[in-house]
């Protein structure tokens, strides 16, 4: 049975997963990739270090598999979307990669959205600019780093950088190409789109576009030497990670909202016609003539991770001593808090929000008798409430019958049930440990001829799925809490800029 390699690079970890052609993951290797935050709002990482970590993960996965690298029939990468990874004319990194958590361009995006740029961008590209969009980041570089801007020869996404390191070829795929500069109806690059942002000088730096399952190169001798892959192994174009995640859980289909509760709050619906609305991005689907409608914000499970890292060090230490999961150790605290009424609410806006770059996170309703469990409960509810903002927008525009949920936190049954109650709709969770990597692997399998298309999933998805149905009483309670969550955000909206001003003056 042939093997396939899926590479999944997130915002903190890069993974290499080897699957057999039945969809069984036989080896997984991970490497943590440090983020650099040299000043507020900057979130970067070293591009060479990212490749080195990914190559190490690939080599380790091959070793773990106890199979020959020659059995790997194809390779595909997926990675975080948005942000930019720039190369100069010699194809060397032009500074660090800028991640999608970076918000240095927030003021530019806000300025554009307050004027005619947003209107024109929505009409042409199917989306309005935001802080981590390539358009806004490149606009910031043009204004603040003109020398760097003048040296830009290639504009890549994260997974395209990894493809370059594997093959030496430059390009992107249909889903990634549509993050800022494609015509929403024609689905190809648009010079008019770049002119809207004053970036027409970069038209020649946009990479060629392929289908996600198209073979775009072969593992080079240099890449083979550091990864353990065989020189000449086919590499396909791959795809944007949120699309890969939806594909991996069977959610890249009409009538289904695919939800990724990860660093970002990702909520997406497939359509056969482009529907443009400021509440979502209308981007290219996997196939030509399809569109992936994404309503997103950087406000999901990263808030939970931050809480654990910042306020639960004792639980981390106990988990290390006992061998238990830190999540299991804290579950009793959360369950105890959920069994009693609570007025504690949390806005999960540590890294961004649906309300713009100036919104910030906050607890409300805290009293001296509340404990960490009450705060954790509020964090989890706040994450789901933020997803609901996006899901409700999509339900107004598309016929959505069911939800499919993925992301590390979704493996907790209590959290999956919380989603069903807050969304007041059935939520399906599939036993797919590495959804994004598997979505990329489906593309690699199609390119290698093992599958008829990326949608030819060999697994029995029904057997792998569990459906969580909303509880009527809890759904009613969550509706009331959600309404207050929204009212609080509306009340805070004029105050967030004042808080931001204090922070900028060093008084916060």
VEXZA-55355 format. One record per residue (C-alpha): residue in one letter; x, y, z. Coordinates in Angstrom, 1 decimal, decimal comma, padded with zeros to 4 digits, m for minus. Example, Ala and Ser with C-alpha at 12.3 -4.5 7.8 and 13.67 -1.06 7.14 Angstrom:
BEGIN
[atom "a" [012,3 m004,5 007,8]] [atom "s" [013,7 m001,1 007,1]] 
//
This chain:
BEGIN
[atom "x" [000,0 000,0 000,0]] [atom "x" [001,4 003,3 m001,1]] [atom "x" [002,2 006,1 001,3]] [atom "x" [001,5 009,9 001,1]] [atom "x" [003,0 012,8 003,0]] [atom "x" [001,0 015,7 004,2]] [atom "x" [002,8 018,7 005,7]] [atom "x" [000,7 021,0 008,0]] [atom "x" [002,4 024,2 009,2]] [atom "x" [000,4 026,2 011,7]] [atom "x" [001,3 029,4 013,5]] [atom "x" [003,4 027,6 016,2]] [atom "x" [004,0 024,0 015,1]] [atom "x" [005,0 022,4 011,8]] [atom "x" [003,9 018,8 011,3]] [atom "x" [004,7 016,0 008,9]] [atom "x" [002,1 013,2 008,7]] [atom "x" [002,6 010,0 006,7]] [atom "x" [m000,7 008,3 005,7]] [atom "x" [m001,3 005,1 003,9]] [atom "x" [m003,7 005,3 001,0]] [atom "x" [m006,6 004,1 003,2]] [atom "x" [m006,3 007,4 005,2]] [atom "x" [m004,6 005,9 008,3]] [atom "x" [m002,0 008,1 009,8]] [atom "x" [001,0 005,8 010,4]] [atom "x" [003,5 008,4 011,6]] [atom "x" [003,4 012,0 012,9]] [atom "x" [006,3 014,2 013,8]] [atom "x" [006,1 017,8 015,1]] [atom "x" [008,5 020,7 015,6]] [atom "x" [007,7 023,9 017,4]] [atom "x" [008,5 026,9 015,3]] [atom "x" [009,3 030,0 017,5]] [atom "x" [007,4 033,2 016,9]] [atom "x" [009,3 036,5 017,1]] [atom "x" [007,5 039,5 018,4]] [atom "x" [010,1 042,3 018,2]] [atom "x" [007,5 045,0 019,1]] [atom "x" [003,8 045,2 019,7]] [atom "x" [001,7 043,9 016,8]] [atom "x" [004,6 042,3 015,0]] [atom "x" [004,4 038,5 014,8]] [atom "x" [007,1 037,0 012,6]] [atom "x" [009,3 034,0 012,2]] [atom "x" [012,6 033,1 010,5]] [atom "x" [011,9 031,5 007,1]] [atom "x" [015,0 029,4 007,0]] [atom "x" [014,3 028,2 010,5]] [atom "x" [010,8 027,2 009,5]] [atom "x" [012,2 025,1 006,6]] [atom "x" [014,8 023,5 008,9]] [atom "x" [012,2 022,5 011,4]] [atom "x" [009,9 021,1 008,7]] [atom "x" [012,7 019,1 007,2]] [atom "x" [013,5 017,7 010,6]] [atom "x" [009,8 016,7 011,1]] [atom "x" [009,7 015,0 007,7]] [atom "x" [012,8 013,0 008,4]] [atom "x" [011,5 012,0 011,9]] [atom "x" [008,1 011,0 010,4]] [atom "x" [009,8 008,7 007,8]] [atom "x" [011,9 007,1 010,6]] [atom "x" [008,8 006,6 012,8]] [atom "x" [006,9 005,0 009,9]] [atom "x" [009,4 002,2 009,6]] [atom "x" [008,7 002,2 005,9]] [atom "x" [011,0 003,2 003,0]] [atom "x" [010,8 006,8 001,7]] [atom "x" [010,6 005,3 m001,8]] [atom "x" [007,0 004,2 m000,9]] [atom "x" [005,9 007,8 m000,6]] [atom "x" [004,0 008,5 m003,8]] [atom "x" [003,3 012,2 m003,4]] [atom "x" [003,7 015,2 m001,1]] [atom "x" [001,5 018,2 m000,3]] [atom "x" [001,8 021,1 002,1]] [atom "x" [m000,8 023,2 003,7]] [atom "x" [m000,1 026,1 006,1]] [atom "x" [m001,6 029,2 007,7]] [atom "x" [m003,1 031,5 005,1]] [atom "x" [m002,7 035,3 004,8]] [atom "x" [000,5 037,0 006,1]] [atom "x" [003,4 037,1 003,6]] [atom "x" [006,7 035,3 002,9]] [atom "x" [008,8 037,4 000,5]] [atom "x" [011,7 036,5 m001,7]] [atom "x" [014,2 038,8 m003,4]] [atom "x" [015,4 038,4 m007,0]] [atom "x" [018,0 035,8 m005,9]] [atom "x" [015,1 033,8 m004,4]] [atom "x" [016,4 034,4 m000,9]] [atom "x" [014,1 035,4 002,0]] [atom "x" [013,5 039,1 002,1]] [atom "x" [013,3 039,5 005,9]] [atom "x" [011,2 037,2 008,2]] [atom "x" [007,9 035,7 007,3]] [atom "x" [005,0 037,7 008,6]] [atom "x" [002,3 035,6 010,2]] [atom "x" [m001,4 036,0 010,1]] [atom "x" [m001,4 037,0 013,7]] [atom "x" [000,5 040,1 012,8]] [atom "x" [m001,5 043,3 013,1]] [atom "x" [001,0 046,0 012,3]] [atom "x" [m001,1 046,9 009,3]] [atom "x" [m004,3 047,3 011,4]] [atom "x" [m004,3 051,1 011,0]] [atom "x" [m003,9 050,8 007,2]] [atom "x" [m006,8 048,3 007,0]] [atom "x" [m009,0 050,5 009,2]] [atom "x" [m008,2 053,5 007,0]] [atom "x" [m009,1 051,6 003,9]] [atom "x" [m012,3 050,3 005,4]] [atom "x" [m013,4 053,8 006,4]] [atom "x" [m013,1 055,0 002,8]] [atom "x" [m013,7 053,8 m000,7]] [atom "x" [m010,9 051,2 m000,8]] [atom "x" [m013,0 048,7 001,1]] [atom "x" [m016,0 049,2 m001,2]] [atom "x" [m013,9 048,8 m004,3]] [atom "x" [m012,1 045,8 m002,9]] [atom "x" [m015,3 044,0 m002,0]] [atom "x" [m016,7 044,5 m005,4]] [atom "x" [m013,6 043,3 m007,3]] [atom "x" [m012,0 040,8 m004,9]] [atom "x" [m015,0 039,6 m002,9]] [atom "x" [m013,5 040,7 000,4]] [atom "x" [m012,6 043,7 002,4]] [atom "x" [m009,0 044,2 003,6]] [atom "x" [m008,0 043,3 007,2]] [atom "x" [m004,9 043,6 009,2]] [atom "x" [m003,3 040,3 008,2]] [atom "x" [m004,3 040,4 004,5]] [atom "x" [m001,4 040,4 002,1]] [atom "x" [m002,8 043,7 000,7]] [atom "x" [m002,6 045,5 004,0]] [atom "x" [000,8 044,0 005,0]] [atom "x" [002,3 044,9 001,6]] [atom "x" [000,8 048,4 002,0]] [atom "x" [002,4 048,7 005,3]] [atom "x" [005,8 047,6 003,9]] [atom "x" [005,4 050,2 001,1]] [atom "x" [004,9 053,0 003,6]] [atom "x" [007,3 052,0 006,4]] [atom "x" [010,0 049,8 004,7]] [atom "x" [010,3 051,3 001,1]] [atom "x" [013,8 049,7 000,5]] [atom "x" [012,4 046,3 001,4]] [atom "x" [009,4 046,9 m000,8]] [atom "x" [011,5 047,8 m003,8]] [atom "x" [013,3 044,5 m003,5]] [atom "x" [010,2 042,2 m003,5]] [atom "x" [010,5 039,8 m006,4]] [atom "x" [008,1 037,0 m005,2]] [atom "x" [005,1 037,1 m002,9]] [atom "x" [004,5 033,7 m001,4]] [atom "x" [002,2 032,2 001,3]] [atom "x" [003,7 030,0 004,0]] [atom "x" [003,0 026,7 002,3]] [atom "x" [004,4 028,1 m001,0]] [atom "x" [007,7 028,8 000,7]] [atom "x" [007,8 025,1 001,9]] [atom "x" [007,0 024,0 m001,7]] [atom "x" [009,9 026,1 m002,9]] [atom "x" [012,2 024,6 m000,4]] [atom "x" [011,1 021,1 m001,4]] [atom "x" [011,2 021,6 m005,2]] [atom "x" [012,9 024,9 m006,1]] [atom "x" [009,7 025,9 m008,0]] [atom "x" [007,7 029,0 m007,3]] [atom "x" [004,0 029,2 m007,4]] [atom "x" [000,8 028,9 m005,4]] [atom "x" [m002,6 027,2 m005,7]] [atom "x" [m006,1 028,4 m006,5]] [atom "x" [m007,3 028,8 m002,9]] [atom "x" [m004,2 030,7 m001,7]] [atom "x" [m004,1 033,0 m004,7]] [atom "x" [m007,5 034,5 m003,7]] [atom "x" [m006,4 036,0 m000,4]] [atom "x" [m006,2 039,5 m001,8]] [atom "x" [m005,6 040,0 m005,5]] [atom "x" [m007,9 037,8 m007,6]] [atom "x" [m011,1 038,9 m009,4]] [atom "x" [m013,9 037,2 m007,5]] [atom "x" [m015,8 036,2 m010,6]] [atom "x" [m012,9 035,4 m012,9]] [atom "x" [m011,0 033,7 m010,1]] [atom "x" [m007,6 034,8 m011,5]] [atom "x" [m005,2 037,7 m010,7]] [atom "x" [m006,5 041,1 m011,3]] [atom "x" [m004,4 044,2 m012,0]] [atom "x" [m007,4 046,3 m011,0]] [atom "x" [m007,3 044,6 m007,6]] [atom "x" [m003,7 045,7 m007,0]] [atom "x" [m004,5 049,2 m008,2]] [atom "x" [m007,2 049,5 m005,5]] [atom "x" [m004,5 049,2 m002,9]] [atom "x" [m001,8 051,1 m004,8]] [atom "x" [000,2 047,9 m005,2]] [atom "x" [000,2 047,6 m009,0]] [atom "x" [004,0 047,6 m009,1]] [atom "x" [003,9 044,1 m007,5]] [atom "x" [001,8 042,4 m010,2]] [atom "x" [004,8 040,6 m011,6]] [atom "x" [005,7 039,3 m008,2]] [atom "x" [002,5 037,3 m007,8]] [atom "x" [003,3 033,6 m008,2]] [atom "x" [001,8 031,4 m011,0]] [atom "x" [m001,4 029,6 m010,0]] [atom "x" [m002,1 025,8 m010,2]] [atom "x" [m004,9 023,6 m009,0]] [atom "x" [m004,3 022,1 m005,5]] [atom "x" [m003,8 018,6 m006,8]] [atom "x" [m001,6 019,6 m009,8]] [atom "x" [002,0 018,3 m009,7]] [atom "x" [004,1 021,4 m009,6]] [atom "x" [007,6 019,9 m009,0]] [atom "x" [009,6 017,1 m007,6]] [atom "x" [011,7 016,8 m004,4]] [atom "x" [015,1 018,2 m005,2]] [atom "x" [018,5 016,6 m004,4]] [atom "x" [019,1 019,3 m001,7]] [atom "x" [015,7 018,7 m000,1]] [atom "x" [016,1 015,0 m000,3]] [atom "x" [019,4 015,2 001,6]] [atom "x" [017,8 017,0 004,6]] [atom "x" [014,4 015,4 004,7]] [atom "x" [015,1 011,8 003,8]] [atom "x" [012,6 011,9 001,0]] [atom "x" [013,6 010,4 m002,3]] [atom "x" [014,8 012,8 m005,0]] [atom "x" [012,1 013,0 m007,7]] [atom "x" [009,1 012,4 m005,4]] [atom "x" [006,1 014,3 m006,9]] [atom "x" [004,9 017,4 m005,0]] [atom "x" [001,5 019,0 m005,7]] [atom "x" [000,5 022,6 m005,2]] [atom "x" [m001,4 022,0 m001,9]] [atom "x" [m003,9 024,4 m000,5]] [atom "x" [m004,8 027,0 002,2]] [atom "x" [m005,0 025,3 005,6]] [atom "x" [m008,6 026,2 006,5]] [atom "x" [m009,7 024,8 003,2]] [atom "x" [m007,6 021,7 003,8]] [atom "x" [m009,2 021,3 007,2]] [atom "x" [m012,7 021,5 005,8]] [atom "x" [m011,7 018,9 003,1]] [atom "x" [m010,2 016,7 005,7]] [atom "x" [m013,4 016,4 007,8]] [atom "x" [m015,7 016,1 004,8]] [atom "x" [m016,9 019,7 005,2]] [atom "x" [m015,9 021,3 001,9]] [atom "x" [m019,4 020,8 000,5]] [atom "x" [m022,6 022,8 000,0]] [atom "x" [m025,1 022,9 002,9]] [atom "x" [m022,4 022,4 005,5]] [atom "x" [m020,6 025,1 007,6]] [atom "x" [m017,1 023,8 008,3]] [atom "x" [m015,8 025,2 011,6]] [atom "x" [m012,2 025,3 012,6]] [atom "x" [m011,6 026,2 016,2]] [atom "x" [m007,9 026,9 016,2]] [atom "x" [m005,8 030,0 016,4]] [atom "x" [m008,4 031,7 014,2]] [atom "x" [m012,2 031,4 014,3]] [atom "x" [m012,8 029,9 010,9]] [atom "x" [m016,3 029,3 009,5]] [atom "x" [m016,8 028,4 005,9]] [atom "x" [m019,4 027,4 003,4]] [atom "x" [m019,0 026,2 m000,2]] [atom "x" [m021,1 027,7 m003,0]] [atom "x" [m021,4 027,3 m006,8]] [atom "x" [m021,8 031,0 m007,4]] [atom "x" [m019,9 033,9 m005,8]] [atom "x" [m021,8 035,7 m003,1]] [atom "x" [m020,2 038,9 m001,9]] [atom "x" [m020,9 040,4 001,5]] [atom "x" [m018,7 042,4 003,9]] [atom "x" [m019,3 039,8 006,6]] [atom "x" [m017,3 037,1 004,8]] [atom "x" [m014,5 036,5 002,3]] [atom "x" [m015,6 035,1 m001,0]] [atom "x" [m012,5 033,2 m002,0]] [atom "x" [m011,7 030,4 m004,5]] [atom "x" [m012,8 026,9 m003,8]] [atom "x" [m010,7 023,8 m004,6]] [atom "x" [m012,3 023,4 m008,0]] [atom "x" [m012,7 026,1 m010,5]] [atom "x" [m016,2 027,5 m010,5]] [atom "x" [m016,6 027,0 m006,7]] [atom "x" [m016,2 029,5 m004,0]] [atom "x" [m015,2 029,2 m000,3]] [atom "x" [m017,1 031,7 001,7]] [atom "x" [m015,1 032,3 004,9]] [atom "x" [m016,2 034,4 007,9]] [atom "x" [m013,3 034,6 010,2]] [atom "x" [m011,5 036,4 013,0]] [atom "x" [m008,3 035,7 015,0]] [atom "x" [m010,4 035,0 018,1]] [atom "x" [m010,7 031,3 018,9]] [atom "x" [m008,9 028,6 020,7]] [atom "x" [m005,6 030,6 021,0]] [atom "x" [m007,4 032,4 023,8]] [atom "x" [m007,8 029,1 025,7]] [atom "x" [m004,1 028,3 025,1]] [atom "x" [m003,1 031,7 026,4]] [atom "x" [m005,2 031,2 029,6]] [atom "x" [m003,6 027,8 030,2]] [atom "x" [m000,1 029,1 029,6]] [atom "x" [m000,6 032,3 031,7]] [atom "x" [m002,8 031,2 034,5]] [atom "x" [m002,5 027,4 034,8]] [atom "x" [001,2 026,8 035,3]] [atom "x" [000,4 024,6 038,3]] [atom "x" [m001,8 022,4 036,1]] [atom "x" [000,9 022,2 033,5]] [atom "x" [003,4 021,0 036,2]] [atom "x" [001,0 018,5 037,6]] [atom "x" [000,3 017,2 034,1]] [atom "x" [004,0 016,7 033,5]] [atom "x" [004,4 014,9 036,8]] [atom "x" [001,3 012,6 036,4]] [atom "x" [001,4 012,0 032,6]] [atom "x" [m002,2 013,3 032,3]] [atom "x" [m003,4 015,9 029,9]] [atom "x" [m003,6 019,4 031,3]] [atom "x" [m007,1 019,6 029,7]] [atom "x" [m008,2 016,5 031,7]] [atom "x" [m006,8 018,0 034,9]] [atom "x" [m008,8 021,2 034,5]] [atom "x" [m012,0 019,5 033,3]] [atom "x" [m013,3 019,1 036,9]] [atom "x" [m012,9 022,8 037,5]] [atom "x" [m014,8 023,6 034,3]] [atom "x" [m017,6 021,1 035,0]] [atom "x" [m018,0 022,4 038,5]] [atom "x" [m018,4 025,9 037,2]] [atom "x" [m020,9 024,8 034,5]] [atom "x" [m023,2 023,3 037,2]] [atom "x" [m024,0 026,6 038,8]] [atom "x" [m025,3 029,9 037,4]] [atom "x" [m022,6 032,3 036,4]] [atom "x" [m022,5 035,9 035,2]] [atom "x" [m018,9 035,7 034,1]] [atom "x" [m018,4 036,5 030,4]] [atom "x" [m015,3 036,8 028,3]] [atom "x" [m014,5 038,6 025,0]] [atom "x" [m011,9 036,4 023,3]] [atom "x" [m010,2 039,2 021,5]] [atom "x" [m006,5 038,7 022,6]] [atom "x" [m005,2 038,5 019,1]] [atom "x" [m008,0 040,2 017,1]] [atom "x" [m011,8 040,3 016,7]] [atom "x" [m014,7 040,7 014,3]] [atom "x" [m014,8 044,3 015,5]] [atom "x" [m011,5 045,5 014,2]] [atom "x" [m007,9 045,6 015,3]] [atom "x" [m008,4 047,9 018,3]] [atom "x" [m010,8 045,5 020,2]] [atom "x" [m009,2 043,8 023,2]] [atom "x" [m010,1 040,9 025,4]] [atom "x" [m011,8 041,3 028,8]] [atom "x" [m013,6 039,4 031,5]] [atom "x" [m016,9 040,9 032,9]] [atom "x" [m019,0 039,9 035,8]] [atom "x" [m016,1 038,6 038,0]] [atom "x" [m016,5 038,6 041,8]] [atom "x" [m014,4 037,5 044,6]] [atom "x" [m016,3 034,2 044,9]] [atom "x" [m015,4 033,2 041,4]] [atom "x" [m012,5 030,8 040,7]] [atom "x" [m010,4 029,7 037,8]] [atom "x" [m013,1 027,3 036,6]] [atom "x" [m015,6 030,1 036,2]] [atom "x" [m013,0 032,0 034,1]] [atom "x" [m012,2 028,9 032,0]] [atom "x" [m015,9 028,3 031,4]] [atom "x" [m016,3 031,9 030,2]] [atom "x" [m013,3 031,6 027,9]] [atom "x" [m014,7 028,5 026,2]] [atom "x" [m018,2 030,1 025,9]] [atom "x" [m016,6 033,3 024,6]] [atom "x" [m014,8 031,3 021,9]] [atom "x" [m018,0 029,6 020,8]] [atom "x" [m019,9 032,9 020,9]] [atom "x" [m017,4 034,5 018,6]] [atom "x" [m017,8 031,6 016,2]] [atom "x" [m021,6 032,1 016,3]] [atom "x" [m021,2 035,7 015,1]] [atom "x" [m019,7 034,3 011,9]] [atom "x" [m021,9 031,3 011,6]] [atom "x" [m025,1 033,5 011,8]] [atom "x" [m023,8 035,7 009,1]] [atom "x" [m023,2 032,7 006,8]] [atom "x" [m026,6 031,2 007,6]] [atom "x" [m028,2 034,4 006,4]] [atom "x" [m026,5 034,1 003,1]] [atom "x" [m026,5 030,4 002,4]] [atom "x" [m028,6 027,3 003,1]] [atom "x" [m026,7 025,7 006,0]] [atom "x" [m028,1 022,4 007,3]] [atom "x" [m025,3 021,0 009,5]] [atom "x" [m022,0 022,0 011,0]] [atom "x" [m018,7 020,1 011,1]] [atom "x" [m016,2 021,0 013,7]] [atom "x" [m012,5 020,5 013,9]] [atom "x" [m009,5 021,9 015,8]] [atom "x" [m007,6 020,4 018,8]] [atom "x" [m010,2 021,7 021,3]] [atom "x" [m013,0 019,9 019,4]] [atom "x" [m011,8 016,5 020,7]] [atom "x" [m013,3 017,5 024,0]] [atom "x" [m016,9 016,2 024,0]] [atom "x" [m018,0 018,9 026,4]] [atom "x" [m016,7 021,6 024,1]] [atom "x" [m018,4 020,0 021,0]] [atom "x" [m021,7 019,9 022,9]] [atom "x" [m021,2 023,5 023,9]] [atom "x" [m020,9 024,4 020,2]] [atom "x" [m024,1 022,6 019,5]] [atom "x" [m026,0 024,4 022,3]] [atom "x" [m024,6 027,8 021,4]] [atom "x" [m025,2 027,4 017,6]] [atom "x" [m028,5 025,7 018,3]] [atom "x" [m027,8 023,2 015,4]] [atom "x" [m026,3 019,7 015,1]] [atom "x" [m022,5 019,7 015,2]] [atom "x" [m020,6 016,7 013,8]] [atom "x" [m017,0 015,9 014,9]] [atom "x" [m015,1 013,3 012,9]] [atom "x" [m012,3 011,2 014,3]] [atom "x" [m009,7 013,0 012,1]] [atom "x" [m006,7 013,7 014,3]] [atom "x" [m004,8 015,7 011,6]] [atom "x" [m007,6 017,2 009,5]] [atom "x" [m005,5 019,8 007,6]] [atom "x" [m002,7 017,4 006,9]] [atom "x" [m005,2 014,8 005,6]] [atom "x" [m006,9 017,5 003,4]] [atom "x" [m003,5 018,2 001,9]] [atom "x" [m002,8 014,5 001,5]] [atom "x" [m006,0 014,0 m000,4]] [atom "x" [m004,6 016,5 m003,0]] [atom "x" [m001,3 014,6 m003,0]] [atom "x" [m003,1 011,3 m003,6]] [atom "x" [m005,1 012,8 m006,4]] [atom "x" [m002,0 014,2 m008,0]] [atom "x" [m000,2 010,8 m007,7]] [atom "x" [m003,2 009,0 m009,3]] [atom "x" [m004,2 007,1 m006,1]] [atom "x" [m007,5 009,0 m005,8]] [atom "x" [m009,8 010,2 m008,6]] [atom "x" [m009,9 013,7 m007,1]] [atom "x" [m009,2 015,4 m003,7]] [atom "x" [m012,9 014,6 m002,8]] [atom "x" [m012,3 010,8 m003,2]] [atom "x" [m011,9 010,2 000,5]] [atom "x" [m011,3 006,5 001,1]] [atom "x" [m012,5 006,6 004,7]] [atom "x" [m016,0 005,8 006,0]] [atom "x" [m016,8 009,2 007,3]] [atom "x" [m020,1 008,2 008,8]] [atom "x" [m018,4 005,6 010,9]] [atom "x" [m015,9 008,1 012,0]] [atom "x" [m018,4 010,8 013,0]] [atom "x" [m020,2 011,7 016,2]] [atom "x" [m023,2 014,1 016,1]] [atom "x" [m023,9 016,4 019,0]] [atom "x" [m027,5 017,7 019,1]] [atom "x" [m028,4 020,9 020,9]] [atom "x" [m030,1 020,7 024,3]] [atom "x" [m033,2 022,9 024,2]] [atom "x" [m032,9 024,2 027,8]] [atom "x" [m029,1 024,9 027,5]] [atom "x" [m029,6 026,5 024,0]] [atom "x" [m032,1 028,9 025,5]] [atom "x" [m029,7 029,9 028,3]] [atom "x" [m026,9 030,4 025,8]] [atom "x" [m029,1 032,6 023,7]] [atom "x" [m029,5 034,9 026,6]] [atom "x" [m025,8 034,9 027,4]] [atom "x" [m024,9 035,5 023,7]] [atom "x" [m027,2 038,5 023,5]] [atom "x" [m025,4 040,0 026,5]] [atom "x" [m022,0 039,1 024,9]] [atom "x" [m023,0 041,2 021,9]] [atom "x" [m024,4 044,1 023,9]] [atom "x" [m021,2 044,3 025,9]] [atom "x" [m019,2 044,4 022,7]] [atom "x" [m021,4 047,2 021,3]] [atom "x" [m020,9 049,1 024,6]] [atom "x" [m017,1 048,7 024,5]] [atom "x" [m016,7 049,6 020,8]] [atom "x" [m016,2 053,4 021,5]] [atom "x" [m013,9 052,6 024,5]] [atom "x" [m011,5 050,2 022,8]] [atom "x" [m009,7 053,1 020,9]] [atom "x" [m009,2 054,9 024,2]] [atom "x" [m007,7 051,8 025,8]] [atom "x" [m005,4 051,4 022,8]] [atom "x" [m004,3 055,0 023,1]] [atom "x" [m003,3 054,3 026,7]] [atom "x" [m001,3 051,3 025,7]] [atom "x" [000,5 053,2 022,9]] [atom "x" [001,5 055,9 025,5]] [atom "x" [002,9 053,3 027,8]] [atom "x" [000,3 054,1 030,5]] [atom "x" [m001,6 050,8 030,4]] 
//
